[in-house]
Amino acid sequence: MRRAGGGRSQALDRLKNTTDRAIKAATWDTYGFAHHQLGRHDQARDCYRQALELYRDLGDHFGEAAVLTHFGDTHHAVEKSAESRTSWQQALTILDDLDHPEAAQLRAQLGNLA
């Protein structure tokens, strides 16, 4: 019989041993999203911080914007409007710079906070 959480431990071990920083960033973002969906918002924020640092180091601006958007969603879920606004605004700035179509959706989310 497997211990509860054994799969998670194995996944984290593989993540630590991976040298591909882009894979690490995407995986941390995915873990953050999973924690957010499960209502584990503190763990989600910790994962998003890891992903954000990696995306910034890689210079992946779209990845950075995606994580900032998820960060804002997590803050919004726990009614931290100022933090949501800051994260979403940072993401919007990046998406506008990239002329990305998701900027309009994020702009609407920011408008709903007002």
N, C-alpha and C positions, 0 to 999 in steps of 0.2 A: 504494500500500500504506500502510495506517495504521500509525503507530508503536504499539508496545505501551504501554498506559497512556493513550493519547490520549483515550479515552472518559472515563476517570477525571478527567483534567485538565479536560476540558470540563464535566463534572458539578460539579467543585469551583469552576470559574469561575462557573457558573450559581448555585451556592449562595452564593458571595460577593456576587453582584449582587442576590440576592433580599432584599427589604426585609421580607417577612413572617417575623417571628421564630418563629412557631409552625411554619411550614414548615421553617425552618432547624433548629429543635430536633428535629423528627421525622426530618429527613434525617440529622443527626449521629448520632442514635440508630440509624438504619438502617445507616449506615456502620459504627458500632461493632459492631453485631450481625454484619454481614458479616465484618469483621476477626476477630471472635471465632470464627466458624465456620471461618475459614481458618487458625486457630491463630496469628494475629498479635495477641497479647494486649496488647502495648504500644500498638499503633495503636488497638486497641479501646478501651483506657482513655482515650487522648487524645480520641477521638471522644465517648465518654460524658461526659467532663469538659465538653466544649463544649455538649452537649445539656443536661446538668444545670444549667449556668449559665443557659442560656436559659430552661429550664422554671421555674427559681426566679425569674428576673426577670419572667416572665410570670404567676407565681402559679398555674401549672398543677400542682396537687399530685398528680394522678394521673400525669401525664407524668413528674414528678419521681420518684415511687415506681417507675414502670416502669424508668426509667434506673438508679435505685439497685439494683433487682433484677438488671438486666443486668450492672451493675458487680460485684455480688456473685458472679454466675455466672462472670464472667471471672476474678475473684480466686480463686474455687474451682477453676477449671480449672488454675491454676498453683500450686495448693496453698498459698494464702495464707489460711489459715483465719480469722485475726483480722480481716483486711480484709473477707473475705466476710461474717463475722458482723456487723461494723459496718455495712456497706452494706445487708445484708438487714434488720437491726434498724431502721435508719432508714426503709427502705421499709415495713416492717411497722407502724411507728408511724403513718405517713401513711395507710396502707390501713385501719388500725383507726379512725383519726379520720374517714375517709370512709365507714366501715362497708361496705367493699368485700369481696365474697366471695373475692377472691384472697388475702386476709389468711390464711385457713386453710392454703392451700397453702404460703405463705411461712413460716408458723409451723412447718409440718412440715419444711421445708428446714432451718430453724434447729435444730430438734430432732435432725436427722440429723448435725449437726456435733458434737453433744455426745459 
